[in-house]
């Protein structure tokens, strides 16, 4: 499906940079009328024989932005 990808990061610094990149990308895409949505999850990987835990970000665009919730008057 078009309009989606997955990004993985291992380690606190990499996860921090990945989240920053997603937030910046979301700002750029909002100016184009697209809403970027990302859902994080944990992933166990084998890196050179060692088991590592990564954070996986499932990223997609939402065609129709959802309205913000407003409090009742």
Order of alpha helices (4+ residues) and beta strands (2+ residues): beta-alpha-beta-beta
